[in-house]
Amino acid sequence: MNTVVRIMAGSFATVVGFAHTALAGNAYEAAPTVADNGSEAGVFLLLAIGALIVIKSVATPKPSQDAETPADAEKSE
């Protein structure tokens, strides 16, 4: 049974790989290069996300140990 599953999985992977290659080759075309024009939108987005992470870490208080939960189970008994 294990050999049958291995053969089926290998056959499926081969068919998928061939189909992927065939479709990728079929969709290839030499499109014209589009100039970036110095756009910095990606950098600004990355900086904005970083700033939000820093603000969240500063605004979130550090968790303190709960007074009702004992620190060590052996010491509380």
Summary of the structure (lengths in Angstrom):
residues: 77
radius of gyration: 28.3
end to end distance: 55.3
largest distance: 75.4
contacts: 98
relative contact order: 0.05
helix: 62%
strand: 0%
